Structure formats: C-alpha cells, structure tokens
Amino acid sequence: MCILYANLLIFFILFLIAGPYKKDGFAYTKQI
C-alpha cells in the first residue's frame, strides 16, 4: 500500500514535469 502510494506520487511528479515539456502530446490528443 505504501509502495503503491509512492508509485502514484512519482507518476504525478513525472506528469507535472512532463506537462510543460510534452504539453504537445496531451493537448494534441485532447484536441483530436
């Protein structure tokens, strides 16, 4: 359970970091 929470936290941090850099990918898929 603790490992799962840590994994989720890491994924969230990676998502925040990849947001500005890879905003093309997510924004593009959302537009289509």
Secondary structure by P-SEA (a helix, b strand, c coil): caaaaaaaaaaaaaaaaacccaaaaaaaaaac
